[in-house]
Amino acid sequence: CYISVSGIITFKNATDLVDAVSYIPIENLLVETDSPYLAPSPYRGKPNEPSYIVHTIEKLSLIKNASKDYIMSNTTKNFKKLFDLI
């Protein structure tokens, strides 16, 4: 099972979601832009775009107490495994 995390985790009022994500093993996580909706802070309320995914990764790295490189490497690996690209 994979769980995809969007920019919603960067919202100030997303404490329950942040708590839930903290329990999900990194091996089960993906990140997504959910474009064109649900842009992360600081772009909340504006159209979302793929380049904003960095904010979701930054927040996920704080939640998991891991480096951004670690988060990117593992979520990329999960994506490739899910879509049978490795």
Disulfide bonds with the S-S distance in Angstrom:
none
